[in-house]
């Protein structure tokens, strides 16, 4: 297990450049703010949508019987860059006390439904 932040790369408090874990990589479906019935949670409210997305990621992890530290990379897609600041506090609470994963963020024009404001994909390393 290791985290690497090579010299010469911009330092950030909310991700690491490299998070390495031994195991088998798992590539689940990106998670959006749908509840178990497929209803959008938090229409027009980025914070509520982020909280739902991370709750859904927790359900993925539970299904795999691994913890949050197994996440080595996140990719976040947002429809409005002006709201990204609302993602960071929820992400920081989600990963509190853990080595942060590598992270990438994109702005895109739309997601699967017009009410969805973000989607987060994770790469999980399953221990051997």
Secondary structure, DSSP 8 states (H G I E B T S, - for coil): -EEE--TTS---SS--SEEE--SEEEE---B-SB-TTS-BSSTT-HHHHHHHHHHHHHHHHHHHT--GGGEEEEEEEES-GGGTHHHHHHHHHHTTTS---EEEEEE-S--SSTT--EEEEEEEEE--
